[in-house]
Amino acid sequence: MKCIASATVSSGLAGARVAARSGADRRDLQVAAPFANPLCVALDLAEPEAARDLARRLAGIAGGLKVGLELFTRGGAKVVEQLAATGCGLFLDLKLHDIPNTVAAAVRAIADLPVALTTLHAAGGRAMLEAAVAARDAVSTRLRLVAVTVLTSLDDADLRALGVVHPASQQVERLAELALAAGVDGLVCSPREVARLRARFGPEVLLVVPGIRPGEGGDDQKRTATPEAARAAGADVLVVGRPITRAADPAAAARAILRRLGEAG
């Protein structure tokens, strides 16, 4: 699918999102980023106690904390409640991908938790995405849904092995257009796609960006960038994991990233 940067496409998608949320009992989600600052630390840790300890050390520094599959599987709703007590915003990154009814039920359950963001795979299709949006709109005035396009661990060769003929950059745009037309609030994308998505879809779309590396990568993330580059390109939320969680002083590492972004840490 050719990249289309026309105002018509962008305004049409924006209109679809507004229509999906219209009605007297619907709220207008603000475009502003969901956390106190752009830094969201990925608590990709095995043990809930370790995650709680790290969260306490990052309280008042990181704008948000990301809870992924491993931590949520081990700690469940209890660990989410405990992390919320630190005062940091929470991003529950479960990447929902199932039949529409199942995903809608999961979204309703997530809406009962003190989280600001959750993820679902755009590849689940429009019916799944619309079911998730409808479920959220029926029960929550807080939760935002962001769609994962192409995982940052995948490159063009990986996509070809999966039978996707388009390069990663093109596949990201195809899935982004699908997800936004279904009414989601934003997108998860790699740093390499931020500027293009921001230009195409406008300022109202929340862009959540993993693969942030203060220095050279050297791990399983293949499409990465520095915090400054991602922020300048238009990222709203910068998800940083190992450069902070594996640092000798995680709080100092987080503050250093915020200083590079011109934010108080």
N, C-alpha and C positions, 0 to 999 in steps of 0.2 A: 504494500500500500504506500503510495507516494505521500511524502510529508506535505500537509496542507496547512499553511500558516494564515489562512484568511480570517478576517474578523467575523465573517458569516458563520463559519464552523464554531468558533469560540463562543459567539453570542448565542448560537443555537444550543450548545451544551449547557451554557449558564442558564438559559431559559428552561431547559429540561430539569435542571436541578431545582430551580425555584418552583416549577410546577409540581415536582414530586413532593415538595414540602408545603404546598399551599394548604389553606384551611384555617379556620378560626382557632383550632387547638394545636397548631404547629408553631414551633418557635423558629426564629431566624438565627441560625448559628453564626457567630461572628467569624470574620475572616482572620482575625488576629491569631497568632500562634497560641497553642493551648497551654504553654508552660511559661514560667517567669523569665526564662532566658532560653536560647536555642539549644543548649546542651542537654541531651538525653543520654544517660549512661545505661548501656545494656548490661543487666545483671545476669549474664550467662554463666551462672554458677550452679553447681550440683546440689548444694545443701542450703536449705532455707535459713539456717542460723548464720551461715557465711554471708548470705545476701542481706539479712537484716543488719549485720554488723557493718557491712560496707555501706548500706543505705544511711545508717546513722552517721558515718564519717563524711558522707557526701551531702547531708542535709544542710540547706542554706547555701549550697554551692551549685549543684546541678539543678537545672530547671525541671528535669523529669527523669524517671527511672523506667527502663524497659524490662518487663517480665516476659520471658520466652517460654517455649514448650517444656524444656527440662525442669526449670524452676517451678512452673505452674503445676506440672504433673506430680512433682514431689510435695509441694507445699499447698497447692489448691487455693481456695478462697481465703483461707486463714493467713497465708503469707502475703496475699494482696492487701488485706486489711492492716496487717502489721507494717508493711512498707508505707501504706498511705499515712500512717501515724507520724512519719518523719516530716510530713509537710510537702514532700516532693510530689509533683504530678506523676501519674502512672500511665504507662503505655503497655497494654496487654497484647503481646504480639503472638497470636495463636494461628494466624494465617488460615482462617476458616475456608474449607473447600469441600463441599458435600452437596447433597440434593437441597433444593430451596427450603423445604420444610425444616430440615435438620439445622441448616444454617440460621434460619429465622429464630428457631428455638434457642440456639446457642447465643445469639445476639441478645435476646430477651434476658437470658441468664447473666450475661456479661454486664448488661445495663444495671443489674442489682449491685454490682461491685463499684468501689470508688475509683474508677478508671476514666481517663479522659479520651483515650484513643484505643482502638482495636483494629486488627487487620483481617482482610479476607482476600483470597486470590481472585484477581480479575478473570483468570482463566476458568473460573467456575461458571461463567456465562451470565448473560443479562438477567435471566429469570432468577438465578440465585442472588445476584447483587440487588435486584429490586426487592426481593423478599427480605433481605437483610435490612435495607433502608426502611421499608414499611414497618418491620418489627421494631426497629430502633425508634422511629417517629411515634409509634404508639405508646412507648413507655418511658422515653428518656428525653430530657432537655439538655443533657450534658455530653453524652457519649458521641464521639465522632468516628466515622468509619472511613478507613483509608485502604485503598486497594493496592495489593502487590502486583506489579507488572511482570518484570523478569528479575529473578533473584540475582543479587550482585555476585554470586559465586559462579554464574553462568556466562560464557562468552559465545561468540558466533559458532565456534566448533561444537560446543555443547548443545546448542540449539539444533544444529544440523543433525546431530546424533539422535535427537528427540523427534526428528521429522519436521522441524520448523524451518522452512526454506528462507525466511526473511532474516536479515541480520538483527542483532539484539536491539539496536537503536530503532529499527522500524517496527519490530514486534512490541517494544515498549509503547510506541505511539498508538498502535492498533488497540492494545489492551487498555491504554489510558482513555482513549475515546469511548470505548465500550463502557468502562466503569463510570466515567463522568456522566454519560448519557443516562445511566441507570440511577443516578442521584447520589453517589457517594461524595464525601466531603473533600477527599484528597487522594493522593497517590504516594506510594512508596517507590522510589526509583534510585538508581545509582547516581553518583555525582556527575557522570558523563552526560546524563540526559536532562539534568535540571534546567539548564538555560533554554534548551529547545522546548521543553514542556511549559516552562513559565511564559515564553514568548507565544506559544501557540494557544494556551488555555487561559492565560490572564492571571491577575493577582488574586482572584477569589478562590483559587484552588490551593489547598494546603499540601505542601510538598515535604515529605518525610524522607530523609536521606541517610541510609546506612553506608558502610564502606568508607567511613571517614578515618583517615590515617594522618597523624601529625608529621610522620616521616615516610620512609619507604614501606611498602606493604609487607611482602614476605610471608603471607599466609594464604588462606583459601579465598579471600576476597579478590576478585579479578578486575573490577571496575571501581577504582578508588580515587580519592582526591584529598587534598588538605582541607582543614576546616575553613580557612579563608577563601579558598577557591570555590567551595561548595556554597558558602554563604553569599559570596559575591554573585554567583550564578542564579541565586534566587531561592535557595533552600530555606525552609521555615524551621525545621527541626533536624538537628544533626545528631545521629545516633552513633555513639562511640563506645566500643566495648573494651577489647583487650588492651589498647594503649593506656586505659585508665585502670581497669580491674586488675591487670597484671603488673602495674607499676609498683615500685617499692613504697611510694606514698601516693595512693590514689587521689586524695584530696588535692595535693599539690599538682598532680598531673591535670586534674580537672580545671583548677584555677589557671594553669598555664594556657590551656586551650581557650578559656574565656578571655584571658588577656589578649591573646592573638586575635580574637574576634572584636576586641574593644568593649567587652562586657565586664562588669564588676564581678569578681568571683569570691 
